[in-house]
Amino acid sequence: MPRGKSPHALDLPRPTSWLDKAGVNKQDGAYEALRSAILTKMLPAGSRLPSSRTLAERWELSRGTIETVFDRLHAEAYVTRVPGSGTRVCAVVPERFLMAGFGDVAPAAAAMPAPASDTGVRDGLPFVARRADASLFPMAAWSRCATRALAAATPEQLCSADPAGLPQLRQQIADFLGKYRGIRCDPHDIVVTTGIRHAIDLLARSIVRDGDKVCLEEPGYPAARALFALAGAVPVDIAVDAEGIDCAALATHADACLAYVTPAHQSPLGVTMSVTRRLALLEWANDHGAWVVEDDYDSEFNYQSAPLAALKALDQYQRVIYCGSFNKTLFAGLRVGFMVLPPGLRPQLLRMVQLTGRSVGVTEQLALAAWMEEGAFVRHLRQARLAYKERRDLLLACLEQTAPGRYTVTGQQAGFHCVLWLPPDSDERAFCARAAQEGLALQPLGDFCHGARLAPAVLLGYTALSAAQIRHAAQKLGRLLLPAPTAE
């Protein structure tokens, strides 16, 4: 047998159930067949796939179709493609892209949560986290799209009362999610919101009953905890490790009605939930009739690998509610987001939108739909991703130059922020106070903890800063990280 060729991987009969499925095109069918084989370990890690020519002949498809399928699997980190070595199944989530060293952070005694810091909203100061750079936004192109869209709008569109949002915007969102997040959904499944917090509020009001348990990541997004609690939920903290939420701990809460997670880039730690954990989470939800809220707040910005497909893309049980936002990818003042709902939840969510009267303005929806249809949204994401990666690299280089060996950084592979782990004996709140005196807006990791106490750390946002700001602020931060001079 030729070296490197697994007979199990190469013996791939034509997947008739996928390729001949009504309403599914051949490319999607072939993609699903191979992805399913990988996830079920019928194609184990390291096994070599047939060449595109061989598989195309065996499956009676064009070689171009198979090449496209291989490219999709490679982009989502299911396979590796090396010239001369062929296409091989990889360890679905490359460990080097998970948070290094987090397992060394030991929990200590429980502590009461500290009051939320105001640094999360102090724009203009380094290092405010979770902020896009609005100066990168192509306002002239947006204005042209908005003008054309409004000029062509009908009176019926301008008076639209559809609580789900304009059909043309929902179509553009569905197309984007299918191509870039692996989610195949119908525009009918989408509800337009003002952002992720609006989506969480609607879900909490619609799903949660007084006294229901809601499982939350620990540490996690404080606004989600507050919104679920306002709806009468009993929050249950589930620890997060290097693979994401601890599904073994989650399994002990069979009576929970919902779990809220940030799998792409956990807020705040920045870890990526492994595929093993994703599948376990979906099994838990299906077994117990629970819902999973997927907050995909910054998945568009990956700097070291192609992003994994969304959790929703793996959901064969219709238990995942997917939440996204244009406020993070474009600019905070836009106030447009969306949900992708399982069919059974749509009626009650729409009733809640109508009851609260918090639908998105028609003009914003028309402009965004036209802008996306032109391809401008994807172009902007590419340009912003490049700019943010350069800023991240500059920040890390400046810190290494100023304070080598005095800190550890994690979560830098994606998103708008990374976590700066301080020397073990540090007081993170005192460190943030000293930073504030230097004009730096740092947020302590403790702001995201409810019961656990992790090693001292702060969040560093870098995406909204210019290169000059990063150099200047990193010098200040580096000096703060250095040990205090000893008296002679």
C-alpha positions in Angstrom: 0.0 0.0 0.0 1.4 3.5 -0.8 2.8 5.2 2.2 0.5 7.8 3.9 -2.7 6.5 2.3 -5.3 5.2 4.7 -7.5 2.6 3.1 -10.3 3.8 5.4 -10.1 7.3 4.1 -9.8 6.4 0.5 -12.7 4.0 0.5 -15.4 6.6 0.2 -18.5 5.3 -1.6 -20.7 7.8 -3.3 -22.9 9.4 -0.5 -26.2 9.1 -2.3 -28.2 10.3 0.7 -26.3 13.7 0.5 -25.8 14.1 -3.2 -29.3 13.2 -4.3 -31.1 15.0 -1.5 -33.9 17.2 -2.7 -33.2 20.9 -2.5 -29.5 20.5 -1.8 -27.0 21.3 -4.6 -24.2 18.9 -5.4 -21.4 21.0 -3.8 -23.3 21.4 -0.5 -24.1 17.7 -0.5 -20.5 16.7 -1.0 -19.3 19.2 1.6 -21.8 17.8 4.2 -20.9 14.2 3.4 -17.2 14.8 4.0 -17.7 17.0 7.1 -20.1 14.4 8.6 -17.4 11.7 7.9 -14.9 13.9 9.8 -17.1 14.7 12.7 -18.1 11.1 13.2 -14.5 10.0 12.9 -15.2 7.8 9.9 -12.4 9.8 8.5 -10.0 9.9 11.5 -7.4 12.6 12.2 -4.4 12.4 9.9 -6.1 10.3 7.2 -5.6 11.3 3.6 -8.5 12.1 1.3 -8.5 10.9 -2.3 -7.3 13.4 -4.9 -9.9 15.7 -6.2 -9.8 13.9 -9.6 -10.3 10.5 -8.0 -13.1 11.6 -5.7 -14.8 13.5 -8.6 -14.8 10.3 -10.7 -16.0 8.2 -7.8 -18.8 10.5 -6.8 -19.8 11.5 -10.4 -19.1 15.2 -9.9 -16.9 17.7 -11.6 -13.3 18.1 -10.3 -14.0 21.8 -9.8 -16.8 21.0 -7.4 -14.6 18.7 -5.3 -11.8 21.3 -5.3 -14.3 23.9 -4.0 -15.5 21.5 -1.3 -11.9 20.8 -0.3 -11.2 24.5 -0.1 -14.3 25.0 2.2 -13.2 22.3 4.5 -9.7 23.7 4.6 -11.0 27.2 5.3 -13.0 25.8 8.3 -9.9 23.9 9.6 -11.3 20.4 9.0 -8.5 19.5 6.6 -5.0 20.6 5.7 -3.8 21.0 2.1 -0.1 20.7 1.4 1.3 20.5 -2.1 2.8 17.1 -2.7 1.2 15.7 0.4 -2.5 15.9 -0.5 -5.5 16.7 1.6 -5.5 15.3 5.1 -8.0 15.4 8.0 -6.5 17.6 10.7 -7.1 17.6 14.5 -10.3 19.6 13.9 -9.3 22.4 16.2 -5.6 23.1 16.0 -4.3 23.3 19.6 -2.0 26.2 18.8 -5.0 28.4 18.2 -6.5 27.8 21.6 -5.5 29.8 24.7 -2.0 28.7 25.7 -1.3 28.2 29.4 -4.8 28.8 30.7 -4.8 25.5 32.4 -2.2 26.8 34.8 -4.6 29.4 36.2 -6.0 27.9 39.3 -9.2 29.0 40.9 -9.1 30.4 44.4 -11.6 31.2 47.0 -14.9 32.6 45.7 -15.3 36.4 45.9 -18.2 38.7 45.5 -18.3 40.3 42.0 -16.8 43.8 41.9 -18.8 46.7 40.5 -18.6 46.9 36.7 -15.9 49.2 35.5 -16.7 52.2 33.4 -13.7 51.6 31.2 -15.8 49.6 28.8 -17.5 52.8 27.4 -14.7 55.3 27.7 -14.0 55.7 24.0 -10.9 57.5 22.8 -8.6 56.1 25.5 -6.2 53.2 25.1 -7.0 50.3 25.7 -10.9 50.2 25.6 -12.0 46.7 24.6 -14.6 45.6 22.1 -14.5 48.6 19.9 -14.3 48.7 16.1 -12.5 51.6 14.4 -15.2 53.8 12.9 -12.5 55.7 10.9 -12.0 52.7 8.7 -15.7 52.7 7.7 -16.1 53.7 4.0 -18.7 56.4 4.7 -18.7 57.8 1.1 -19.6 54.4 -0.3 -22.2 53.9 2.4 -23.8 57.2 1.6 -24.0 56.4 -2.1 -25.7 53.1 -1.3 -28.1 54.7 1.2 -29.0 57.4 -1.3 -29.8 55.0 -4.0 -31.7 52.6 -1.7 -33.9 55.4 -0.3 -34.5 56.9 -3.8 -35.7 53.5 -5.0 -37.7 52.7 -1.8 -41.5 52.2 -2.2 -44.0 53.8 0.2 -44.8 50.2 1.3 -41.2 49.6 2.2 -40.9 52.9 4.1 -44.0 52.0 6.1 -42.9 48.4 6.6 -44.2 47.1 9.9 -42.7 43.6 9.6 -41.3 43.0 13.1 -38.8 40.5 11.6 -37.1 43.2 9.5 -37.0 44.0 5.8 -37.0 40.9 3.6 -34.1 42.2 1.5 -31.8 42.6 4.5 -32.7 39.2 5.9 -31.9 37.7 2.5 -28.4 39.4 2.5 -27.8 38.2 6.1 -28.8 34.6 5.2 -26.5 34.7 2.1 -23.5 36.0 4.2 -24.0 33.4 7.0 -24.2 30.6 4.5 -21.0 31.6 2.8 -18.9 32.7 5.7 -20.3 31.1 8.9 -21.5 27.7 7.5 -25.1 28.4 8.5 -27.7 27.4 6.0 -30.9 29.3 7.0 -33.9 30.8 5.3 -34.5 34.6 5.5 -37.7 33.6 7.3 -35.6 32.3 10.2 -33.9 35.7 10.7 -35.2 38.5 13.0 -33.4 41.9 12.8 -32.5 43.5 16.1 -30.7 46.5 17.3 -27.8 44.4 18.5 -26.9 41.4 20.7 -28.1 42.9 24.0 -31.5 43.5 22.3 -31.5 39.9 21.1 -30.7 38.6 24.6 -33.4 40.8 26.1 -36.0 39.5 23.7 -34.9 35.9 24.3 -35.0 36.3 28.0 -38.5 37.8 28.0 -39.8 35.2 25.6 -38.2 31.9 26.8 -37.3 32.3 30.5 -39.9 31.9 33.2 -39.4 33.1 36.8 -37.1 30.7 38.5 -35.7 29.0 35.4 -32.0 28.1 35.5 -29.8 29.8 32.8 -26.2 28.5 32.4 -23.6 31.2 31.8 -19.9 31.1 31.1 -17.7 31.9 34.1 -16.1 34.4 33.5 -18.6 35.8 31.1 -20.4 38.7 29.6 -21.9 40.8 32.5 -24.8 42.2 30.4 -26.1 38.7 29.6 -26.2 37.8 33.2 -28.0 41.0 34.1 -30.6 40.7 31.3 -31.4 37.1 32.1 -31.7 37.9 35.8 -34.1 40.8 35.0 -36.3 38.2 33.3 -36.4 36.2 36.5 -33.8 33.6 35.7 -31.5 32.0 38.2 -28.0 32.3 36.8 -25.8 29.2 37.0 -22.0 29.7 36.5 -20.2 27.1 34.4 -16.4 27.3 34.3 -14.5 28.0 31.1 -11.2 26.3 30.3 -8.9 26.1 27.2 -11.6 24.3 25.2 -14.5 26.6 26.2 -17.4 25.9 28.5 -17.1 22.9 30.8 -19.7 20.5 29.3 -19.1 17.9 32.1 -20.2 20.6 34.6 -23.0 21.6 32.4 -24.3 18.0 32.3 -25.1 18.2 36.0 -27.8 20.9 35.2 -30.3 18.9 33.3 -33.1 21.2 34.5 -31.6 24.4 32.9 -33.7 25.9 30.2 -30.9 27.6 28.4 -27.1 28.0 28.0 -25.5 31.2 26.8 -22.1 30.8 25.1 -19.5 32.8 23.1 -17.8 29.9 21.2 -15.8 31.7 18.5 -13.8 34.0 20.9 -15.0 33.6 24.4 -15.8 36.8 26.2 -13.6 37.7 27.9 -10.9 35.0 27.9 -10.7 34.7 24.1 -10.6 30.9 23.9 -12.1 29.1 21.0 -14.6 26.3 21.9 -13.4 23.0 20.5 -15.5 20.9 18.2 -15.7 18.2 20.8 -17.2 20.6 23.3 -19.5 22.0 20.6 -20.9 18.6 19.9 -21.3 17.8 23.6 -23.1 21.1 24.1 -25.6 20.3 21.3 -26.2 16.8 22.7 -26.9 18.3 26.2 -29.4 20.8 24.7 -31.1 18.0 22.7 -31.2 15.6 25.6 -32.8 18.0 28.0 -34.9 20.2 25.7 -32.7 23.3 26.4 -31.8 26.2 24.2 -28.3 27.4 23.4 -27.8 31.1 22.7 -24.7 31.5 20.5 -23.3 35.1 20.8 -21.0 35.3 17.7 -19.9 38.9 18.5 -16.5 39.1 16.7 -16.0 35.9 14.7 -15.3 37.9 11.5 -11.9 38.9 12.8 -9.5 35.9 13.0 -5.8 36.6 12.5 -4.0 33.2 12.7 -6.4 30.8 11.0 -9.7 30.6 9.2 -12.6 30.6 11.8 -14.5 27.5 12.6 -18.0 27.2 11.3 -20.5 28.6 13.8 -22.1 26.4 16.5 -25.4 26.9 14.7 -23.9 25.3 11.6 -23.5 22.0 13.5 -26.9 22.1 15.1 -29.0 19.2 13.6 -31.4 19.4 16.5 -32.7 23.0 16.0 -31.7 24.0 19.5 -29.3 26.9 18.8 -30.3 30.6 18.6 -27.6 32.5 16.7 -27.0 36.1 17.5 -24.9 38.5 15.5 -24.2 42.2 15.3 -23.2 44.8 12.7 -22.4 47.2 15.5 -19.2 45.4 16.2 -18.1 44.8 12.6 -19.0 48.3 11.3 -19.5 51.0 14.0 -21.2 51.1 17.4 -23.8 53.7 16.5 -25.4 51.7 13.6 -27.6 49.7 16.0 -28.4 46.8 13.7 -28.0 43.1 14.7 -29.9 39.9 14.0 -31.0 36.5 15.3 -31.3 33.2 13.5 -34.1 31.3 15.2 -35.3 27.7 15.3 -38.7 27.6 13.7 -40.6 26.9 16.9 -39.4 30.1 18.6 -40.2 32.6 15.8 -43.8 33.4 16.6 -43.2 34.3 20.3 -40.1 36.3 19.5 -42.0 38.4 16.9 -44.8 39.0 19.4 -42.2 40.3 21.8 -40.7 42.6 19.2 -44.2 44.0 18.4 -45.0 44.4 22.1 -41.8 46.3 23.0 -41.8 48.4 19.8 -38.0 48.1 19.5 -37.6 47.3 15.8 -34.8 48.7 13.7 -35.4 51.8 11.5 -36.3 51.1 7.9 -33.7 53.5 6.4 -30.8 51.8 8.2 -32.1 48.4 6.9 -32.5 49.6 3.4 -29.0 51.1 3.3 -27.3 48.0 4.9 -29.1 45.6 2.5 -27.9 47.6 -0.5 -24.4 47.9 0.8 -24.2 44.2 1.4 -25.6 43.4 -2.0 -22.8 45.3 -3.6 -20.2 43.3 -1.8 -19.0 46.3 0.2 -19.6 44.6 3.6 -17.2 41.7 2.8 -14.6 44.1 1.3 -14.7 46.2 4.5 -14.3 43.1 6.7 -11.2 42.1 4.7 -9.7 45.6 5.0 -10.5 45.9 8.7 -9.2 42.5 9.5 -5.8 43.4 7.9 -5.7 46.7 9.8 -6.6 45.1 13.2 -4.0 42.3 12.7 -1.3 44.9 12.1 -2.3 46.8 15.2 -2.3 43.6 17.3 1.1 42.7 16.0 2.4 46.2 16.8 1.0 46.1 20.3 2.5 42.7 21.1 5.9 43.7 19.7 6.0 47.0 21.7 5.1 45.2 24.9 7.8 42.6 24.3 10.3 45.3 23.8 9.3 47.3 26.8 8.6 44.7 29.5 9.9 41.3 28.3 9.0 38.4 30.6 6.7 40.4 32.9 3.3 39.2 31.5 1.5 36.6 29.4 -0.9 37.3 26.6 -3.7 35.0 25.5 -6.8 35.3 23.3 -4.8 37.3 20.7 -5.7 35.0 17.8 -8.9 36.8 17.1 -11.3 39.5 18.0 -11.0 43.1 19.3 -9.0 42.4 22.5 -6.6 40.1 24.2 -6.0 39.2 27.9 -2.9 40.5 29.6 -2.0 38.2 32.5 -0.1 40.2 35.2 2.6 38.9 37.5 1.1 36.5 40.0 1.4 38.8 43.0 -0.4 41.8 41.3 -3.5 43.5 42.3 -5.4 43.9 39.1 -7.6 46.7 40.3 -4.7 48.7 41.7 -2.9 48.1 38.4 -5.9 49.5 36.5 -6.0 52.5 38.9 -2.4 53.3 38.2 -3.0 52.9 34.5 -5.9 55.3 34.6 -3.5 57.9 36.0 -1.5 57.4 32.9 -4.5 57.9 30.6 -5.0 54.2 30.0 -8.4 52.6 30.2 -7.9 49.0 31.3 -10.7 46.6 32.5 -9.8 44.0 35.2 -10.7 40.4 34.4 -12.5 40.4 37.8 -15.3 42.5 36.3 -16.3 39.4 34.3 -16.2 37.0 37.2 -19.2 36.3 39.5 -18.0 33.6 41.9 -14.6 32.5 40.7 -11.3 34.4 41.2 -8.8 33.9 38.5 -5.2 35.0 38.3 -4.8 38.8 37.9 -5.3 40.0 34.4 -6.7 42.9 32.4 -8.3 43.3 29.0 -6.4 45.1 26.2 -8.4 46.5 23.3 -6.3 47.6 20.3 -8.6 47.7 17.3 -9.7 51.3 17.7 -6.2 52.7 18.1 -3.8 54.2 15.6 -0.2 53.0 15.3 1.0 56.1 17.1 -1.4 55.6 19.9 -0.4 52.0 20.3 3.3 52.8 20.5 2.8 55.6 23.0 0.3 53.6 25.2 2.4 50.4 25.1 5.4 52.3 26.4 3.3 53.5 29.4 1.8 50.1 29.9 5.2 48.4 29.7 6.6 50.7 32.4 3.7 49.8 34.7 4.5 46.2 34.2 8.2 46.6 35.3 9.0 45.9 39.0 9.1 49.0 41.2 12.7 50.2 41.8 14.0 49.2 45.2 15.3 51.8 47.6 19.0 51.8 48.1 
